[in-house]
Amino acid sequence: SSGATTTISAPLIMANNFNYYTGIQVQNVGTANCNLSVAYGANTGGTFAPTAETASNIVPGASAKFLQRGGQWGTYPATDNSKLYVGSAVITGTGSGCSIIAIINQINPSAAGDQAMTYDGFNY
């Protein structure tokens, strides 16, 4: 948690990308509650433009999950490309004493074998 900040870059976020999708797990490693916002970048894979997502009052030590499946992202598996998204995200934590880290998981549950990949968000 020594490298934690209030801003994180997630360079590869996906929804309905040949049945791959991502999940962002953000943990508050700070000393006070955090409000979180995930702003999605331009879609390089389609025309769908997701809206920002938020989570409020995440207590120290707790985490929030942002899943790019269901809701605004459409059903899984996708029946068309209307909700295809390949882009990025910037995660921001606000509040005095707020400090965050993130893990991004990529998965295709319909593919054979181990299709799970993970990377750390980049704090800056």
PyMOL commands that set and color helices and strands:
alter all, ss='L'
color gray80, all
select helices_A, chain A and resi 71-73
alter helices_A, ss='H'
color red, helices_A
select strands_A, chain A and resi 7-15+21-28+34-40+53-58+63-67+85-94+100-107+117-120+122-123
alter strands_A, ss='S'
color yellow, strands_A
deselect
rebuild
show_as cartoon
